[in-house]
Amino acid sequence: MLRSKTMIEGNQIQGAGKPRGTLVRIPFLRTPLVWVLVFFVLQSAGLAEASAPTESRHRIVYRSLTAFQFNPLGLQTDVDFGYRYRLYDSHKPILSRSHLAFMAVGKLNPAYGRIGAAVVIQPLAVLKLRFDYLYRGYFGTMGMLQSYDSPMAEHSDQARGQGKDLNINYATSGHELKTEVILQAKYGPIAILNQLQLFYVKMNLKGSDRLFYDAYLDTLLPNEQPVIANNAHLFYITNFGLTVGVRYSLVHAFYPKSWQSSGASNVNTPSHRIGPMAAYTFRSRNQEFQKPTLVVIVNWWLRNRYRTGQETHQAIPYGVLAFQFEGDVWGK
């Protein structure tokens, strides 16, 4: 139920399905953090500090992340394992850590599992692209999966708890495509990271249902329609392993107008939350166990259908406690 990518790891666009010339406004592209990000990307691109490549050209690598989420509740372990190829032999900082990777991906929590593959391309130090395909399988446990025929349907924690008591949740499966764009930069002790994700999910839902609740995005996901999530971070990085900062998150689901009542607006999204986060990276033991990091996120909901006083008091935060590590299995 949780897939929170934490530490390291606008405004308009042409609307899909809209008449030519119609534009869809994307709120997060007007946030100040995104514009601050542009400055740091430009600064990073111009850094002259030399850094010799130290990574092996060919590597077998892995990454593990286990996270507990609160408001809404979630618990999940993610594992990536695969081949990574270093793209450049360069002393230029802008080309450092550039690579191409092919990864097997597994995600497991008490409600469902996912398995698939990902292609990761990092052509520059400031830019990373990732493309995932995942097969989702729900177990019919923990009150998941519950599906609905309208974005207006009640899907609060209480409503889903009642649905669980009535056994309306069921086991099913489906497919997920995800595109991720990460912009990241560091200037002195200040770092900034923006993670933009585009989801497209096709689940086998019962009857005429066309939406289902997802705890990671905490909203009703539309079947075969796009959903955008954006996480913007501003960090201060110390020289003894501690990183502190602020995180702003946005989720926006695109519901066709034909799915909503006449004149009704999107009551579920966009949702917003913001607050502090901190991470501490312990000393790496060896190549097989690197960058063990403990992450804490405490955010408050600024806009949410149920978590800003409608059912849950706005003073109750969204929280994440996560532990991640990575390593090299083989290198040449």
C-alpha positions in Angstrom: 0.0 0.0 0.0 3.0 2.3 0.1 5.5 3.0 -2.4 7.1 6.1 -1.1 10.4 7.0 -2.9 12.1 9.1 -0.4 15.8 10.1 -0.4 18.1 9.9 -3.3 16.7 8.6 -4.0 2.6 24.2 -15.1 1.6 26.6 -16.3 -0.1 24.5 -18.9 0.2 21.4 -21.0 -1.7 20.1 -23.9 -4.5 17.9 -22.5 -4.9 14.3 -23.7 -8.4 13.7 -24.9 -9.2 17.4 -25.1 -10.1 19.3 -28.3 -7.2 21.0 -30.0 -6.2 24.1 -28.3 -7.6 23.1 -24.9 -5.2 23.3 -22.1 -5.1 21.5 -18.7 -3.6 23.5 -15.8 -1.1 21.6 -13.7 -0.8 23.4 -10.3 2.6 21.9 -9.2 4.3 23.6 -12.2 3.6 26.9 -10.6 5.1 26.1 -7.2 8.1 28.1 -6.1 10.2 25.0 -5.4 10.1 24.1 -9.1 11.5 27.4 -10.1 14.2 27.3 -7.4 15.0 23.9 -8.9 15.8 25.5 -12.3 18.4 27.7 -10.7 20.2 24.9 -8.9 20.2 22.7 -12.1 21.9 25.6 -14.0 24.4 26.1 -11.2 25.2 22.4 -11.0 25.8 22.2 -14.8 28.4 24.9 -14.5 30.5 23.5 -11.6 34.1 23.1 -12.5 35.1 20.7 -9.7 36.8 17.7 -11.1 35.7 14.2 -10.1 37.3 11.1 -11.6 34.9 8.2 -12.4 35.2 5.5 -9.7 32.3 3.2 -10.6 32.9 0.0 -12.5 31.6 0.2 -16.1 29.5 -3.0 -15.7 27.7 -3.6 -12.4 25.0 -5.9 -10.9 23.3 -3.7 -8.3 20.3 -3.8 -5.9 18.3 -1.4 -3.8 15.9 -2.2 -0.9 13.4 0.2 0.7 11.0 -0.7 3.5 8.6 1.9 4.6 5.7 2.4 7.1 3.1 5.1 6.3 0.6 6.7 8.5 -2.6 8.7 7.5 -3.3 6.7 5.4 -1.8 3.5 6.8 0.6 1.5 4.7 3.5 -0.9 4.9 5.6 -2.0 1.9 9.0 -3.4 0.9 10.4 -2.5 -2.6 13.4 -4.3 -4.2 15.2 -3.4 -7.4 17.8 -5.8 -8.8 19.6 -5.7 -12.1 22.4 -4.6 -14.5 23.8 -1.0 -14.6 26.2 0.3 -17.3 28.3 3.5 -16.8 27.8 5.7 -19.8 30.9 8.0 -19.7 34.5 8.1 -18.6 34.5 11.8 -17.7 35.9 14.1 -15.0 33.0 16.6 -15.6 30.6 16.8 -12.6 27.6 17.1 -15.0 28.4 13.6 -16.4 29.2 11.9 -13.1 27.1 8.9 -12.2 25.5 8.8 -15.7 24.3 5.3 -16.4 21.8 3.0 -18.1 20.2 0.2 -16.0 17.8 -2.7 -16.6 16.1 -3.7 -13.4 13.8 -6.4 -12.1 11.3 -4.9 -9.7 9.4 -6.4 -6.8 7.0 -4.7 -4.3 5.1 -6.5 -1.5 2.7 -5.4 1.2 -0.2 -7.1 3.1 -2.8 -6.1 0.5 -1.0 -6.8 -2.9 2.2 -7.6 -4.7 3.7 -6.2 -7.8 6.4 -7.6 -10.1 7.9 -6.2 -13.2 10.8 -4.5 -14.9 12.2 -1.0 -15.2 14.6 0.9 -17.5 16.6 3.7 -15.9 18.5 6.3 -17.9 20.6 9.0 -16.2 22.3 10.9 -19.0 23.3 13.8 -16.7 24.0 14.2 -13.0 21.0 16.5 -12.7 18.5 14.3 -14.7 17.2 10.7 -14.3 14.5 9.0 -16.3 12.8 5.8 -15.2 10.1 3.7 -17.0 8.3 0.9 -15.1 5.9 -1.9 -16.1 4.4 -3.7 -13.1 1.9 -6.5 -12.8 -0.4 -5.9 -9.8 -2.0 -8.7 -7.9 -4.4 -8.0 -5.0 -4.9 -10.7 -2.4 -8.4 -9.6 -1.3 -6.9 -8.9 2.2 -6.8 -5.8 4.4 -10.0 -4.4 2.9 -8.4 -4.1 -0.5 -9.3 -3.9 -3.4 -12.5 -1.8 -3.3 -13.7 -0.3 -6.5 -16.3 2.3 -7.5 -18.3 3.5 -10.4 -18.0 7.3 -9.8 -15.3 9.7 -8.5 -18.0 11.1 -6.2 -18.2 7.7 -4.3 -17.3 7.8 -0.6 -13.9 6.1 0.0 -12.8 7.6 3.4 -11.0 5.4 5.9 -14.4 4.9 7.7 -16.2 4.1 4.5 -13.6 1.5 3.4 -13.6 0.0 6.9 -17.4 -0.5 6.5 -16.8 -2.0 3.1 -14.3 -4.4 4.6 -16.9 -5.5 7.2 -19.4 -6.1 4.3 -16.7 -8.1 2.3 -17.0 -5.9 -0.7 -13.3 -6.0 -1.3 -12.0 -8.7 -3.6 -9.0 -10.2 -5.2 -8.0 -9.1 -8.7 -5.1 -8.2 -10.9 -4.0 -5.7 -13.5 -1.2 -3.7 -15.1 0.6 -0.5 -14.2 2.8 1.8 -16.3 4.8 4.5 -14.6 7.1 7.2 -16.0 9.3 9.1 -13.6 11.4 12.2 -14.2 13.9 13.2 -11.5 15.7 16.6 -11.5 18.3 16.9 -8.8 21.1 19.3 -8.0 23.5 20.3 -5.2 25.2 23.6 -4.6 27.4 23.7 -1.5 25.3 22.1 1.4 22.0 22.9 -0.3 20.4 20.3 -2.6 17.1 20.1 -4.4 15.2 17.2 -5.9 12.0 17.1 -7.9 10.3 13.8 -8.6 7.5 13.8 -11.2 5.6 10.6 -11.8 2.9 9.7 -14.3 0.8 6.6 -13.7 -1.5 4.7 -16.0 -3.2 1.7 -14.5 -5.6 -0.9 -16.0 -7.2 -3.2 -13.4 -9.7 -5.9 -13.8 -12.6 -4.3 -11.9 -16.0 -5.9 -11.2 -19.1 -4.9 -13.1 -19.2 -1.3 -14.3 -16.7 0.0 -11.8 -14.0 2.2 -13.2 -12.1 3.5 -10.2 -10.3 2.0 -7.2 -8.7 3.3 -4.0 -4.9 3.4 -3.8 -3.3 4.1 -0.5 0.0 5.4 -1.8 -1.7 8.2 -3.8 -4.6 8.3 -1.3 -7.3 8.8 -3.8 -9.5 7.0 -6.3 -7.4 6.0 -9.3 -9.3 6.0 -12.6 -8.9 2.9 -14.8 -7.1 3.6 -18.0 -6.7 7.4 -17.3 -3.6 9.3 -16.3 -2.6 10.3 -12.7 0.2 12.7 -11.9 2.2 12.8 -8.6 4.9 15.3 -7.8 7.3 15.4 -4.9 9.5 18.5 -4.5 12.3 18.6 -1.9 14.7 21.2 -0.6 17.5 19.8 1.5 20.4 20.9 3.7 23.1 18.3 3.8 25.6 18.1 6.6 29.1 16.5 6.5 28.2 13.9 9.1 25.4 12.0 7.4 22.4 14.0 8.4 20.1 15.6 5.8 17.2 17.8 6.8 14.7 19.6 4.5 11.1 20.2 3.4 8.9 18.2 1.1 5.9 19.3 -0.9 3.7 16.7 -2.5 0.8 16.9 -5.0 -1.5 14.3 -6.6 -3.8 15.0 -9.5 -6.1 12.3 -11.1 -7.7 13.1 -14.4 -11.4 12.0 -14.5 -13.3 12.2 -17.8 -16.2 14.6 -17.5 -18.6 11.8 -18.5 -17.7 10.0 -15.2 -18.9 13.0 -13.1 -22.3 14.4 -12.3 -23.4 17.3 -14.4 -21.6 20.5 -13.2 -19.6 18.6 -10.6 -15.9 19.4 -10.1 -13.1 17.0 -9.2 -13.7 16.6 -5.4 -10.7 14.2 -4.9 -7.8 16.0 -6.4 -5.5 17.9 -6.6 -4.4 17.0 -3.1 -1.5 18.8 -1.4 0.7 18.3 1.6 3.9 19.9 2.9 6.2 19.5 5.9 9.7 18.6 7.2 11.7 15.5 6.5 15.0 14.2 7.8 17.4 11.4 6.8 20.5 9.9 8.4 22.9 7.9 6.3 25.1 5.5 8.3 28.6 4.4 7.4 28.7 1.9 4.5 30.1 -1.5 5.6 31.3 -2.7 2.2 30.3 -2.7 -1.5 27.5 -5.2 -0.9 25.9 -3.0 1.8 26.0 0.7 1.1 24.3 3.9 2.2 22.0 2.5 4.9 19.6 5.4 5.4 16.8 6.0 7.9 14.2 8.5 6.7 11.4 10.3 8.6 8.8 12.4 6.8 6.1 14.4 8.7 3.8 16.4 6.4 0.5 18.1 6.9 -2.4 18.0 4.5 -3.2 21.3 2.9 -6.0 19.9 0.7 -7.6 16.5 0.8 -11.2 15.3 0.5 -11.1 13.6 4.0 -8.0 14.6 5.8 -8.4 18.4 6.3 -11.2 18.2 8.9 -13.9 16.4 7.0 -13.2 13.1 8.7 -9.6 13.3 10.0 -8.5 16.5 11.8 -6.0 18.5 9.8 -3.6 18.6 12.7 -3.0 14.9 12.3 0.0 14.6 9.9 0.9 12.2 7.2 4.0 10.3 8.2 6.6 8.0 6.8 9.3 6.0 8.5 11.6 4.2 6.0 14.9 2.4 5.8 16.7 1.9 2.6 20.1 0.5 1.5 21.8 -0.5 -1.7 24.8 -2.4 -2.9 26.9 -3.9 -5.6 26.8 -7.7 -6.2 29.3 -7.7 -9.0 31.4 -5.1 -10.9 33.9 -5.1 -13.7 
